[in-house]
């Protein structure tokens, strides 16, 4: 299925969606790739004392979308 993401929701991304019913679906986080760890994008990861959670999925690795 195609989801529309970005500030203006004009970027199309094709992903697999798990239908949760009631018009909701769950996808792998588009920001972190599904691992929930945002440390790989931090400019100086060696200075961190613990991994950073992804901002979009709050560290779960999953996001909800409407279908």
N, C-alpha and C positions, 0 to 999 in steps of 0.2 A: 504494500500500500504506500502511497505517497503522503508525506507530511510536509507542511509548510512551516519553515522556521526562519529565524532572523528577526531583526527589529521590525521590519515591515511585513513579515510573514510572506516574503516573495521568493525564498530559496526552497526549491523542491529537493527532498531527500527521500529515497525509497528505502523503507525498513520493513521488517517483519513485526507485526503487531499481535499481541496476545489479547484477545477480546475478553474484557472483564464484565461485559453486559452493561445495560443502561447507557450506551453510547460512549463508554470509556474503554481505552485500550492502554496497554503497557508496552513500552519499547526500551531497548538498551539506550542508556544515556548517550546523547550525541556529543556532549562536551568531553567526557572522560573516556568514552569507549566501553563503559560498562564495568570498570574496576573500582569506581568510586574514589580513586586516588588522584588528586590534582597536583601532587608533588612534582611530577614530570614537567609541568609547565612553569614552576616557580623559578625565578631567575637564579637563585643560589640555594639549591636543594640541600647542599651539605650543611647549611647553617640551621636547618630545622631540627628540632628535637623529637618531633613526631610527625607522621604523614599528615598532609592537608586533605581535608574532605572536599570533594567536588562541590562547587557552589550550586550548580543546577540540580543535581540529584541528591544533595545532602549526604553524599557518601554511600548511597544505596546501590548505585549503578543502574537504576531504572528510572524512567520518567513516565508520567501519565499524559495521554493525548486524547482528544475527543475524536470519535470515529463516526 
